[in-house]
Amino acid sequence: MRIFDPHIHMTSRTTDDYEAMYAAGVRALVEPAFWLGQPRTSVESFVDYFDSLIGWERFRASQFGIAHHATIALNPKEANDPRCVGILDLLPRYLAKDGVVGVGEVGFDSMTDAETDVFRRQLELAGEHGLPAMVHTPHRDKAAGTRRTLDLVREVGIAPEMVVVDHLNETTVDMVDEAGCWLAFSIYPETKMDEHRMVTILQERGLDRVLVNSAADWGRSDPLMAAKTGEAMLAAGFSADDVDRVLWRNPVEFFGQSGRLLLDYDTTAAPAATFEGNSILRGERTDAEV
């Protein structure tokens, strides 16, 4: 199983996580800029954070055989803080960097006017730089936030195929699908989606324009949830090629629109060997790949 995790916050993870991810099949990922849990107090703190995403974290991932990409943005939660919005003036500098494959996470948290203004400007920046946009849907009143998101995408005029709307669930799938955007699902141990609900959605809707991610962060989360979703797909009767499409070819297709993927081998062909299970995910002892 080869995996491109399209949304995972490795800044909050350990080197042990990188080792486990590689052993489970992860060969590439996208790390979106996000809120770190502690409010930032100046634009300079964003500069340090963005520099670490495109520098140190990419190097750290490479030590474990994983191609690290980033999306850069002012996140929705901090869009309400006047001390933070100045970073918008510096975003073009980062959006021109190699390995930056999108603008994100953008979107809504509390659905304030300030969030709307920042969201709109960052969608415009995505269009100006020819980059995909990764949209965070709010934890509260998700359906209303998703509708407002899609309205703003239409108003700004960014092509829907350049937008992925993340953290979806059963209540928001249809509206995003009908809008023509990509659909993303964060798989968590206890909240958001789990791998079995995800399999049901794939069975009912199909595999096109779908991204599945671990979105692992500082809270209770699991950096192997994309891999565990692949296992659940196989158990439910999906083929190895179906799993490869969802966990590899789909994220390559979406983020490949940036023209900046840092992958040095064939990204389109399915792996030659048929995947029959992953002993790492079953908790069995195995020799780690090096």
C-alpha positions, 0 to 999 in steps of 0.5 A: 500500500502506498499512501499520500496523506493529504492533510497531516500536522507533522509539526505536532508529531514525533520521529516515531510517528514518521517511522511508523507512517513509512512502515505503513506505506506513507511516502508523501504528505501535505502539512497545512499551516494551522493554529498551534493551540497557543495564540500567536502575538505577532506576524514574526511568529508566523514567519518562523512557523512557515519557515519551519514548515518549508525547511526543517520539517521537510528535511525531518520527513526526508530522513524517514523516506517521506516527501513533505509538502506544505500549504500556507495560509492564515488559519480561520481561528486567527483571522479574528486577531488583528495582530495576525492579519498582517501576515497576508501581506507576506503570503505571496513570498511563501506561495512562490516556494518549491514544495508549497502546493496550496493555500491552506488551511483557509475557511471558517471557524466562528463565521465572523466578518473578519474570517470572511474577509481573510478567507476571500483574500486567500482564495484570491491569492490561490487563484493569482498563484495558480494553486489549489485551496484547502478549506477547513470547515467549522467544527460548530454548525458545519452544514451552515459553514460549508454552505457559506464556504461554497457560496464564497468559492462561487463569488470569488470565481476560483475553479471548483476543481482547485478547491478541496473542502475538508473535515466533511461528514455525512451531512455535507457530502452532497452539497460539496459534491454538487458544487464540483469541489474535491471532498476530503475527510479527516479520520480520527479515533473518536471524533470527525469520521472513522474509517468504517463510516468512510468506507460506507461513504465511498461505497455510496458515492464512489471514489472520484474527487475524494481525499482521505487524511489522518489530519493528526495534530496535538490532540487525540489523533492517529497518524496511521488513520489513512492506512487504517482506512485502506485496510477497512476498504480492503476488508469491505471488498474494495480492490487494491487498485481502489485503495491506491486510487483513494490513498495515492492517485487522488491526492497526486491528481489534486495537489499535482495541479500546483506543478510542485510535487516533490516526487521522484518516481511514477505517480500515476501507475498502480504498484505492481504487487497486490496489497494483501494486508499490513502487519504494522497495522495489525500490531505484528512484529516486522523488520522496518524498511530502510 
